[in-house]
């Protein structure tokens, strides 16, 4: 019997190219915004610049994990490198949450005290940073959005949502720059934008902790229904009963299951055909890439 795949098929070249481009563009944005934060003295630009660091980490980890998936399992890690994504996600979530909390506090202090972060904000520099950042992030989102739908389903849904949030952050920076350019006296526009950005970062971090918790506690993935899985299995010819069903995730993109299935009296070859049919159905209908079935013959 062929060895079951552990999600290695998800490491498509198009996905790897998209993630490589995401790392390069995020690094370019970091450099642009680092200069902009220094010269503009803007708290909003500073927050956005620092939050690029966990972004780069997230894209790099996804890229490395998918490259590792190409090599499959090895002796010490029989599911390959997939679980490393979970611990990296926890680290990424902590960095994003910490950035949002620290600079959210700084922004609130600046708003309440009607003060600036590092001196008067230069609106021209804010706009000089926001416009190219908006272009690069849009290019990043469009590049990853053009990947095949199945690749997006497996790997990039959370990344795409994160990039959409980054565009909203860029919009907040751009809006603050426009307000300050037209109304220089409205100095509160910059710390208010910083508080909004910080709140969005805190919000973005929460799903990372939730996903890690669900994986590490081996919970049934939220998007799956055990009743639907059992129903699909029972709809397979010759399957009469399903029990001892377990469904869990090795990482958010690799779902596994085990189950005992009762079948009619048949030959071993026929029984294995039923198992292959069940595996194909689990993969196609539920995205379960690693399904193990123990076959039991129905007794009279």
Rosetta silent file (secondary structure, phi, psi, omega in degrees, C-alpha in Angstrom):
SEQUENCE: XXXXXXXXXXXXXXXXXXXXXXXXXXXXXXXXXXXXXXXXXXXXXXXXXXXXXXXXXXXXXXXXXXXXXXXXXXXXXXXXXXXXXXXXXXXXXXXXXXXXXXXXXXXXXXXXXXXXXXXXXXXXXXXXXXXXXXXXXXXXXXXXXXXXXXXXXXXXXXXXXXXXXXXXXXXXXXXXXXXXXXXXXXXXXXXXXXXXXXXXXXXXXXXXXXXXXXXXXXXXXXXXXXXXXXXXXXXXXXXXXXXXXXXXXXXXXXXXXXXXXXXXXXXXXXXXXXXXXXXXXXXXXXXXXXXXXXXXXXXX
SCORE:     score description
SCORE:     0.000 S_00000001
   1 L     0.000  135.027  179.861    0.000    0.000    0.000 S_00000001
   2 L   -66.687  147.591  178.480    1.428    3.449   -0.838 S_00000001
   3 L   -68.847  139.022  179.846    2.428    5.663    2.074 S_00000001
   4 L   -69.153  143.386  176.747   -0.085    8.349    2.886 S_00000001
   5 L   -74.957  153.385  177.256    0.927   11.906    2.082 S_00000001
   6 L  -113.744   39.318  177.934    1.328   14.357    4.956 S_00000001
   7 L    88.801    7.495 -176.251    0.299   17.431    3.041 S_00000001
   8 H   -61.964  -26.418 -178.054    3.433   17.556    0.879 S_00000001
   9 H   -66.838  -15.929 -178.942    1.313   18.224   -2.209 S_00000001
  10 H   -73.155  -17.371 -175.859    0.426   21.658   -0.899 S_00000001
  11 L   -79.357   64.722 -179.430    3.983   22.931   -1.505 S_00000001
  12 L   -76.974  148.308 -177.586    3.213   24.131   -5.002 S_00000001
  13 H   -61.001  -35.570  179.999    5.772   26.205   -6.818 S_00000001
  14 H   -63.287  -39.253  179.209    3.292   29.031   -7.356 S_00000001
  15 H   -65.704  -43.654  179.930    2.701   29.291   -3.608 S_00000001
  16 H   -62.759  -41.246  177.861    6.428   29.338   -2.897 S_00000001
  17 H   -63.907  -41.205  179.537    6.983   32.064   -5.481 S_00000001
  18 H   -63.145  -42.105  179.498    4.150   34.107   -3.989 S_00000001
  19 H   -69.572  -36.502  176.998    5.536   33.811   -0.473 S_00000001
  20 H   -62.180  -43.058  177.606    9.058   34.658   -1.656 S_00000001
  21 H   -64.303  -38.005  179.773    7.694   37.804   -3.294 S_00000001
  22 H   -62.154  -39.751  178.621    5.772   38.635   -0.109 S_00000001
  23 H   -63.839  -45.980 -177.906    9.000   38.491    1.918 S_00000001
  24 H   -63.399  -46.888 -178.751   10.828   40.753   -0.566 S_00000001
  25 H   -65.738  -38.740  178.897    8.020   43.325   -0.748 S_00000001
  26 H   -65.937  -37.570  177.298    7.563   43.383    3.032 S_00000001
  27 H   -64.939  -40.833  178.045   11.299   43.952    3.488 S_00000001
  28 H   -63.037  -41.333  178.374   11.162   46.823    0.984 S_00000001
  29 H   -63.385  -40.585  178.789    8.216   48.336    2.866 S_00000001
  30 H   -59.052  -44.544 -179.959   10.122   48.019    6.142 S_00000001
  31 H   -63.948  -46.382 -179.738   13.072   49.957    4.709 S_00000001
  32 H   -59.929  -47.124 -175.567   10.830   52.677    3.240 S_00000001
  33 H   -74.120  -26.506  176.167    8.838   53.101    6.434 S_00000001
  34 H   -63.976  -45.819  175.275   11.930   53.042    8.656 S_00000001
  35 H   -63.028  -43.546 -178.705   13.263   56.100    6.808 S_00000001
  36 H   -63.294  -39.765  179.601    9.794   57.636    6.813 S_00000001
  37 H   -63.164  -39.420 -179.150    9.323   57.078   10.547 S_00000001
  38 H   -67.484  -47.890 -173.854   12.631   58.827   11.282 S_00000001
  39 H   -81.810  -27.823 -178.806   12.084   61.836    9.051 S_00000001
  40 H   -86.240  -22.947 -175.047    8.346   62.251    9.553 S_00000001
  41 L    59.638   29.727 -177.120    8.405   61.778   13.358 S_00000001
  42 L   -93.810  128.875  176.096    5.017   60.098   12.922 S_00000001
  43 H   -67.341  -39.074 -179.886    3.811   57.603   15.514 S_00000001
  44 H   -61.344  -45.089  179.050    1.444   56.025   12.956 S_00000001
  45 H   -66.415  -38.297  179.143    4.285   55.399   10.495 S_00000001
  46 H   -61.540  -46.205  178.427    6.496   54.068   13.320 S_00000001
  47 H   -60.101  -46.380 -178.410    3.858   51.529   14.388 S_00000001
  48 H   -64.275  -39.012  179.830    3.323   50.419   10.803 S_00000001
  49 H   -62.970  -46.904 -177.616    7.078   50.115   10.205 S_00000001
  50 H   -67.279  -31.452 -177.893    7.649   47.923   13.265 S_00000001
  51 H   -73.727   -9.344  173.521    4.699   45.680   12.480 S_00000001
  52 H   -69.717  -23.295 -178.544    6.421   44.729    9.219 S_00000001
  53 H   -64.243  -52.578  174.740    8.912   42.683   11.241 S_00000001
  54 H   -63.868  -27.802  175.070    6.382   40.015   12.341 S_00000001
  55 H   -60.471  -49.282 -179.972    4.945   40.184    8.808 S_00000001
  56 H   -61.328  -41.676  178.106    8.321   39.218    7.339 S_00000001
  57 H   -59.874  -44.717 -178.206    8.676   36.506    9.972 S_00000001
  58 H   -62.680  -46.550 -179.847    5.234   35.087    9.131 S_00000001
  59 H   -65.239  -41.179 -178.823    5.892   34.975    5.382 S_00000001
  60 H   -65.636  -39.674  179.002    9.384   33.533    5.885 S_00000001
  61 H   -66.171  -43.397  177.607    8.086   30.830    8.220 S_00000001
  62 H   -59.982  -43.503  179.040    5.324   29.879    5.783 S_00000001
  63 H   -62.041  -47.023 -178.513    7.878   29.699    2.972 S_00000001
  64 H   -64.668  -40.635 -179.581   10.300   27.605    5.034 S_00000001
  65 H   -64.480  -40.499  179.364    7.558   25.268    6.247 S_00000001
  66 H   -69.631  -36.868  174.673    6.328   24.647    2.708 S_00000001
  67 H   -63.204  -40.237  177.294    9.870   24.022    1.484 S_00000001
  68 H   -65.458  -33.874  179.262   10.279   21.591    4.344 S_00000001
  69 H   -64.088  -26.453  178.113    7.008   19.894    3.394 S_00000001
  70 H   -62.268  -28.997 -177.870    8.535   19.058    0.022 S_00000001
  71 L   -86.454   -7.990  175.655   10.958   16.736    1.827 S_00000001
  72 L    72.902 -158.303 -177.204    8.119   14.948    3.632 S_00000001
  73 L   -83.038  157.066  172.195    8.431   13.146    6.969 S_00000001
  74 L  -137.606  176.101 -165.150   11.635   12.024    8.635 S_00000001
  75 L   -55.905  -47.114 -176.482   12.466    9.697   11.498 S_00000001
  76 L   -79.138  -28.554 -177.809   12.133   12.103   14.425 S_00000001
  77 L  -123.628   89.053 -171.861    9.255   14.135   12.925 S_00000001
  78 L   -72.920  -10.228  171.758    6.916   11.693   11.252 S_00000001
  79 L  -106.090   17.459  179.295    4.555   14.481   10.168 S_00000001
  80 L    72.401 -149.187 -172.756    7.384   16.559    8.756 S_00000001
  81 L   -97.528    9.675 -171.527    7.823   20.207    9.688 S_00000001
  82 L   -61.269  -39.960 -175.793    4.155   21.207    9.807 S_00000001
  83 L   -65.280  -23.481  177.617    3.852   21.571   13.595 S_00000001
  84 H   -59.633  -29.800  178.852    6.650   24.159   13.555 S_00000001
  85 H   -59.644  -33.678 -177.143    4.157   26.520   11.870 S_00000001
  86 H   -68.039  -46.992 -179.868    2.065   26.487   15.040 S_00000001
  87 H   -67.448  -36.220  175.271    4.884   27.560   17.339 S_00000001
  88 H   -64.740  -37.211  177.138    5.981   30.167   14.813 S_00000001
  89 H   -63.310  -38.180  176.427    2.374   31.406   14.730 S_00000001
  90 H   -63.169  -44.465  177.750    2.426   31.815   18.507 S_00000001
  91 H   -61.914  -44.107  179.647    5.638   33.834   18.278 S_00000001
  92 H   -62.246  -43.781  178.516    4.206   35.932   15.463 S_00000001
  93 H   -61.655  -40.009  179.159    1.006   36.537   17.416 S_00000001
  94 H   -65.065  -40.264  178.892    2.995   37.609   20.473 S_00000001
  95 H   -64.704  -44.755 -179.547    5.056   40.078   18.407 S_00000001
  96 H   -66.079  -43.936  179.406    1.968   41.586   16.766 S_00000001
  97 H   -62.569  -43.547  179.853    0.071   41.774   20.073 S_00000001
  98 H   -63.561  -42.414  177.973    3.050   43.355   21.823 S_00000001
  99 H   -60.665  -46.240 -179.660    3.515   45.933   19.059 S_00000001
 100 H   -63.478  -41.322 -176.770   -0.170   46.844   19.168 S_00000001
 101 H   -68.594  -46.407 -177.034   -0.281   47.069   22.967 S_00000001
 102 H   -63.862  -48.710 -175.569    2.876   49.166   23.379 S_00000001
 103 H   -80.983  -21.877  170.558    2.123   51.660   20.631 S_00000001
 104 H   -63.775  -41.493  176.905   -1.579   51.728   21.424 S_00000001
 105 H   -63.445  -46.263  178.800   -0.594   52.940   24.874 S_00000001
 106 H   -59.136  -41.238  179.716    1.813   55.509   23.403 S_00000001
 107 H   -65.092  -42.796  179.348   -0.920   56.737   21.063 S_00000001
 108 H   -63.671  -40.977  177.837   -3.483   57.081   23.848 S_00000001
 109 H   -61.138  -43.697 -179.748   -1.011   59.029   25.982 S_00000001
 110 H   -63.969  -38.968  179.068   -0.295   61.352   23.063 S_00000001
 111 H   -66.360  -47.654 -176.317   -4.009   61.897   22.421 S_00000001
 112 H   -67.895  -35.770 -178.927   -4.865   62.555   26.082 S_00000001
 113 H   -91.503   -0.970 -179.137   -1.890   64.836   26.660 S_00000001
 114 L    52.042   44.508 -179.162   -2.280   66.520   23.267 S_00000001
 115 L  -118.275  173.822  177.040    1.386   65.922   22.615 S_00000001
 116 L  -106.334  164.008 -176.391    3.413   64.496   19.748 S_00000001
 117 L   -73.534  -48.678 -176.226    5.447   61.294   19.683 S_00000001
 118 L  -144.205   30.452 -178.160    8.849   62.726   18.667 S_00000001
 119 L   113.912  179.012 -179.631    8.177   66.302   17.666 S_00000001
 120 L   -58.240  136.121 -177.852    6.025   67.981   14.991 S_00000001
 121 L   -81.425  133.982  176.894    4.902   65.533   12.315 S_00000001
 122 L   -91.810  103.403 -175.182    6.056   66.197    8.758 S_00000001
 123 H   -62.745  -34.584 -179.578    2.968   65.453    6.651 S_00000001
 124 H   -62.304  -41.048  178.208    4.926   65.430    3.388 S_00000001
 125 H   -68.223  -36.898  177.318    7.110   62.597    4.637 S_00000001
 126 H   -58.682  -46.762  179.544    4.044   60.686    5.865 S_00000001
 127 H   -68.451  -35.535  179.267    2.537   60.843    2.376 S_00000001
 128 H   -63.957  -26.233  177.364    5.889   60.052    0.750 S_00000001
 129 H   -87.861  -43.507 -172.512    5.893   56.809    2.744 S_00000001
 130 H   -65.303  -39.478 -176.110    2.191   55.936    2.552 S_00000001
 131 H   -64.912  -53.966  178.418    1.830   56.115   -1.236 S_00000001
 132 H   -64.581  -31.868  176.639    4.603   53.628   -2.216 S_00000001
 133 H   -63.508  -41.979  177.885    3.605   51.403    0.714 S_00000001
 134 H   -61.565  -41.750  179.908    0.039   51.314   -0.593 S_00000001
 135 H   -64.438  -46.885 -177.463    1.308   50.372   -4.079 S_00000001
 136 H   -66.217  -41.000  179.943    3.602   47.599   -2.805 S_00000001
 137 H   -69.265  -35.562  175.666    0.996   46.096   -0.492 S_00000001
 138 H   -64.201  -42.815  177.629   -1.616   46.152   -3.241 S_00000001
 139 H   -61.729  -40.127  178.742    0.846   44.378   -5.559 S_00000001
 140 H   -62.319  -46.753 -179.490    1.515   41.824   -2.823 S_00000001
 141 H   -64.482  -42.804  179.856   -2.180   41.140   -2.276 S_00000001
 142 H   -65.707  -38.096 -179.986   -2.897   40.866   -6.005 S_00000001
 143 H   -63.166  -47.880  179.879    0.058   38.517   -6.516 S_00000001
 144 H   -72.625  -30.944  179.683   -1.039   36.096   -3.803 S_00000001
 145 H   -68.455  -20.958  179.389   -4.696   36.500   -4.754 S_00000001
 146 L   -84.488   -1.495  179.163   -3.982   35.182   -8.260 S_00000001
 147 L   -67.590  156.632  179.563   -2.792   31.818   -6.928 S_00000001
 148 L   -55.490  147.140 -173.762   -4.997   28.775   -7.688 S_00000001
 149 H   -59.356  -39.352 -178.920   -8.030   28.537   -5.433 S_00000001
 150 H   -66.221  -39.312  177.441   -6.998   25.236   -3.857 S_00000001
 151 H   -62.737  -40.011  178.082   -3.564   26.603   -2.975 S_00000001
 152 H   -64.472  -41.068 -178.624   -5.232   29.607   -1.348 S_00000001
 153 H   -61.286  -38.980 -175.122   -7.582   27.355    0.586 S_00000001
 154 H   -78.815  -39.498 -166.530   -4.722   25.302    1.978 S_00000001
 155 H  -120.645  -33.364 -158.995   -2.111   27.918    2.755 S_00000001
 156 H  -118.384    7.765 -179.092   -2.950   31.531    2.212 S_00000001
 157 H   -61.478  -46.947 -179.273   -6.388   32.447    3.479 S_00000001
 158 H   -67.685  -33.856  178.391   -5.063   33.945    6.703 S_00000001
 159 H   -65.077  -43.063  179.695   -2.200   35.619    4.826 S_00000001
 160 H   -64.091  -40.901  177.513   -4.626   37.269    2.411 S_00000001
 161 H   -64.259  -38.662  178.970   -6.796   38.503    5.267 S_00000001
 162 H   -64.647  -42.336  178.689   -3.698   39.845    6.991 S_00000001
 163 H   -65.614  -35.557  175.945   -2.631   41.698    3.851 S_00000001
 164 H   -63.229  -39.248  175.210   -6.110   43.165    3.535 S_00000001
 165 H   -64.280  -37.393  177.387   -5.722   44.439    7.091 S_00000001
 166 H   -62.978  -36.007  176.554   -2.330   45.911    6.157 S_00000001
 167 H   -64.503  -37.741  176.857   -4.014   47.858    3.366 S_00000001
 168 H   -64.569  -38.965  177.183   -6.431   49.290    5.932 S_00000001
 169 H   -62.152  -44.949  178.356   -3.434   50.280    8.080 S_00000001
 170 H   -61.381  -38.484  176.992   -1.837   52.003    5.095 S_00000001
 171 H   -61.529  -37.674  178.081   -5.126   53.795    4.475 S_00000001
 172 H   -66.083  -41.445  177.872   -5.065   55.087    8.062 S_00000001
 173 H   -64.131  -44.806  179.922   -1.508   56.395    7.615 S_00000001
 174 H   -61.692  -43.244  179.257   -2.440   57.985    4.290 S_00000001
 175 H   -62.149  -42.416  178.332   -5.530   59.590    5.826 S_00000001
 176 H   -62.511  -40.554  179.354   -3.517   61.023    8.708 S_00000001
 177 H   -63.429  -42.059  179.347   -0.984   62.461    6.250 S_00000001
 178 H   -64.452  -44.535  179.877   -3.687   64.126    4.162 S_00000001
 179 H   -60.418  -45.637 -178.489   -5.367   65.616    7.240 S_00000001
 180 H   -68.804  -30.526  178.178   -2.076   67.006    8.556 S_00000001
 181 H   -69.981  -40.187 -178.445   -1.150   68.397    5.154 S_00000001
 182 H   -83.646  -33.407 -178.343   -4.464   70.238    4.830 S_00000001
 183 L  -132.527   78.394 -177.316   -4.923   71.100    8.503 S_00000001
 184 L   -56.721  -25.937 -178.889   -1.488   71.207   10.223 S_00000001
 185 L   -70.455  -19.803 -178.950   -3.101   72.332   13.463 S_00000001
 186 L   -82.999   63.588 -175.489   -4.927   69.009   13.776 S_00000001
 187 L   -65.700  -20.696 -179.645   -1.879   67.315   15.280 S_00000001
 188 H   -68.233  -13.338 -178.420   -4.049   64.696   16.996 S_00000001
 189 H   -59.139  -37.206 -178.176   -4.626   63.026   13.618 S_00000001
 190 H   -69.599  -52.692  178.209   -1.327   61.156   13.873 S_00000001
 191 H   -65.520  -31.411  176.116   -1.740   59.604   17.358 S_00000001
 192 H   -63.571  -43.134  176.201   -5.404   58.850   16.630 S_00000001
 193 H   -62.437  -38.812  179.066   -4.323   56.943   13.505 S_00000001
 194 H   -63.017  -40.945  177.905   -1.666   55.174   15.585 S_00000001
 195 H   -63.741  -41.823  177.605   -4.295   54.052   18.111 S_00000001
 196 H   -61.955  -42.873  178.594   -6.469   52.737   15.280 S_00000001
 197 H   -63.591  -43.652 -179.958   -3.530   50.835   13.793 S_00000001
 198 H   -61.341  -41.430  178.547   -2.626   49.399   17.202 S_00000001
 199 H   -62.395  -40.457  178.933   -6.205   48.213   17.729 S_00000001
 200 H   -66.380  -37.400  177.923   -6.164   46.476   14.351 S_00000001
 201 H   -63.653  -43.969  177.269   -2.865   44.769   15.197 S_00000001
 202 H   -59.499  -43.367  178.833   -4.290   43.451   18.463 S_00000001
 203 H   -62.363  -40.880  179.989   -7.323   42.190   16.538 S_00000001
 204 H   -66.194  -27.756 -177.181   -5.086   40.499   13.931 S_00000001
 205 H   -75.309  -26.360 -172.617   -3.144   38.661   16.634 S_00000001
 206 H   -62.238  -44.458  178.305   -6.166   36.949   18.193 S_00000001
 207 H   -62.078  -28.503  178.606   -6.816   34.368   15.428 S_00000001
 208 H   -64.623  -43.397  177.428   -3.157   33.302   15.626 S_00000001
 209 H   -68.417  -39.573  179.674   -3.549   32.396   19.299 S_00000001
 210 H   -62.699  -46.701 -179.549   -6.934   30.758   18.652 S_00000001
 211 H   -63.191  -41.105  179.553   -5.580   28.594   15.814 S_00000001
 212 H   -64.576  -41.305  178.770   -2.556   27.544   17.869 S_00000001
 213 H   -61.375  -44.410 -178.558   -4.783   26.625   20.831 S_00000001
 214 H   -64.712  -37.611  179.552   -7.056   24.491   18.653 S_00000001
 215 H   -70.481  -48.303 -174.775   -4.107   22.637   17.130 S_00000001
 216 H   -68.931  -26.906  175.432   -2.226   22.032   20.378 S_00000001
 217 L   -89.593    1.845  179.148   -5.385   20.796   22.157 S_00000001
 218 L    54.655   40.321  176.631   -6.158   18.560   19.126 S_00000001
 219 L   -72.493  155.853  171.844   -9.664   19.998   18.859 S_00000001
 220 L   -65.876  127.192 -179.054  -11.878   19.161   15.917 S_00000001
 221 L   -52.671  138.946 -173.692  -11.273   21.966   13.377 S_00000001
 222 L   -61.083  -29.176 -175.757  -14.055   24.553   13.582 S_00000001
 223 L   -83.613    0.205 -177.865  -14.877   24.351    9.874 S_00000001
 224 L  -112.061  145.989  176.406  -15.593   20.616   10.017 S_00000001
 225 L  -114.549  123.426  178.410  -18.698   18.777   11.186 S_00000001
 226 H   -62.988  -36.308  178.442  -18.310   15.252   12.558 S_00000001
 227 H   -62.172  -40.674  179.027  -21.909   14.494   11.579 S_00000001
 228 H   -66.334  -38.788  178.995  -21.152   15.504    7.980 S_00000001
 229 H   -65.029  -45.471  178.256  -18.015   13.345    7.932 S_00000001
 230 H   -62.309  -42.400  179.126  -19.905   10.338    9.294 S_00000001
 231 H   -61.211  -42.090  178.967  -22.708   10.913    6.783 S_00000001
 232 H   -65.499  -38.963  178.980  -20.266   11.031    3.879 S_00000001
 233 H   -66.392  -41.919 -179.425  -18.578    7.842    5.068 S_00000001
 234 H   -68.520  -23.147  177.588  -21.901    6.017    5.465 S_00000001
 235 L   -77.541   -7.512  177.798  -22.851    7.091    1.943 S_00000001
 236 L   -76.625  132.104 -179.877  -19.870    5.115    0.616 S_00000001
 237 L   -52.540  135.856  175.431  -20.951    1.738   -0.830 S_00000001
 238 L    81.553   -6.753  177.642  -20.552   -1.216    1.573 S_00000001
 239 E   -88.623  124.693 -175.795  -19.953    0.966    4.669 S_00000001
 240 E  -112.783  -16.964 -178.514  -22.548    0.188    7.347 S_00000001
 241 E  -159.595  147.911  175.910  -21.175    1.853   10.474 S_00000001
 242 E  -131.290  130.858  176.535  -18.571    4.392   11.597 S_00000001
 243 E  -150.333  174.875 -175.934  -17.256    4.686   15.156 S_00000001
 244 E    49.507   49.368 -178.774  -14.169    5.746   17.164 S_00000001
 245 E   -87.883  129.995  176.962  -13.842    8.794   14.912 S_00000001
 246 E  -132.166  130.721  178.910  -11.083   11.283   15.710 S_00000001
 247 E  -131.482  128.754 -178.955  -10.349   14.448   13.707 S_00000001
 248 E  -152.334  174.426 -179.764   -7.543   16.863   14.560 S_00000001
 249 E  -117.769  136.160  169.220   -4.965   19.200   13.014 S_00000001
 250 E   -79.291  -37.184  170.860   -1.201   18.845   12.894 S_00000001
 251 E  -151.434  169.980 -175.704   -1.180   22.496   11.795 S_00000001
 252 L   -58.333  -19.457 -177.986   -4.013   24.719   10.511 S_00000001
 253 L  -103.845   -0.590 -178.476   -3.436   23.496    6.944 S_00000001
 254 E  -129.951  103.918 -178.770   -3.061   19.756    7.625 S_00000001
 255 E  -101.493  137.095 -179.639   -6.090   17.933    9.013 S_00000001
 256 E  -123.400  161.334  175.661   -5.918   14.249    9.965 S_00000001
 257 E  -153.994  153.833  169.381   -8.460   11.646   11.000 S_00000001
 258 E  -133.185  149.917  179.447   -8.769    8.051   12.150 S_00000001
 259 E  -161.762  152.305  169.867  -11.923    5.955   12.249 S_00000001
 260 E   -97.666  130.281  177.388  -13.209    2.408   12.488 S_00000001
 261 E  -123.239  135.452  177.531  -15.572    1.505    9.650 S_00000001
 262 E   -97.758  132.932 -177.109  -17.760   -1.556    9.463 S_00000001
 263 E  -127.916  167.634  175.350  -18.264   -3.065    6.005 S_00000001
 264 L   -67.649  163.888  175.183  -20.085   -5.961    4.412 S_00000001
 265 L   -60.784  125.598 -178.310  -18.412   -9.348    4.070 S_00000001
 266 L  -161.383  172.159  178.748  -15.894   -8.995    1.216 S_00000001
 267 L   -74.964  165.812  177.661  -12.389   -9.857    0.078 S_00000001
 268 H   -61.145  -41.981 -179.896   -9.309   -7.970    1.269 S_00000001
 269 H   -61.539  -41.500  178.640   -8.919   -6.385   -2.178 S_00000001
 270 H   -67.145  -38.067  178.090  -12.512   -5.161   -2.109 S_00000001
 271 H   -63.342  -39.888  178.667  -12.065   -3.843    1.419 S_00000001
 272 H   -68.174  -31.027  175.916   -9.001   -1.840    0.375 S_00000001
 273 H   -65.039  -37.742  176.776  -10.989   -0.384   -2.525 S_00000001
 274 H   -64.363  -42.468  179.192  -13.548    0.855    0.009 S_00000001
 275 H   -61.697  -44.389  179.179  -10.767    2.419    2.084 S_00000001
 276 H   -63.036  -37.310  177.177   -9.330    4.214   -0.958 S_00000001
 277 H   -64.478  -40.624  178.384  -12.795    5.513   -1.801 S_00000001
 278 H   -64.253  -43.799  179.883  -13.190    6.823    1.761 S_00000001
 279 H   -61.475  -44.160  179.713   -9.796    8.541    1.664 S_00000001
 280 H   -63.103  -39.972 -179.849  -10.579   10.239   -1.634 S_00000001
 281 H   -66.673  -41.330  179.158  -13.941   11.410   -0.315 S_00000001
 282 H   -63.525  -39.911  179.801  -12.414   12.820    2.876 S_00000001
 283 H   -69.279  -44.606 -174.742   -9.790   14.728    0.868 S_00000001
 284 H   -73.237  -41.859 -174.171  -12.187   16.067   -1.764 S_00000001
 285 H   -88.760  -30.007 -172.641  -15.120   17.003    0.468 S_00000001
 286 H  -124.831   -3.415 -179.682  -13.421   18.011    3.713 S_00000001
 287 L    71.193   21.455  178.901   -9.762   18.729    2.884 S_00000001
 288 E   -87.153  107.590 -171.519   -8.582   15.913    5.179 S_00000001
 289 E   -86.609  -18.199 -178.267   -5.259   14.918    3.651 S_00000001
 290 E  -129.632   97.061 -178.116   -4.312   12.131    6.053 S_00000001
 291 E  -118.804  127.539  178.880   -7.156    9.698    6.768 S_00000001
 292 E  -118.024  129.329 -178.098   -6.625    6.265    8.364 S_00000001
 293 E  -122.084  132.478  171.761   -9.412    3.702    8.467 S_00000001
 294 E  -102.697  121.217 -173.418   -9.543    0.439   10.373 S_00000001
 295 E   -92.072  132.961  175.127  -11.912   -1.937    8.588 S_00000001
 296 E  -124.051  138.023 -179.853  -14.204   -4.275   10.502 S_00000001
 297 E   -86.983  131.956 -179.374  -16.428   -6.875    8.891 S_00000001
 298 L   -65.937  129.652  177.896  -20.078   -6.760    9.859 S_00000001
 299 L   -91.489  154.611 -177.957  -21.076   -9.862   11.776 S_00000001
 300 L   -68.525    0.000    0.000  -24.404  -11.537   11.314 S_00000001
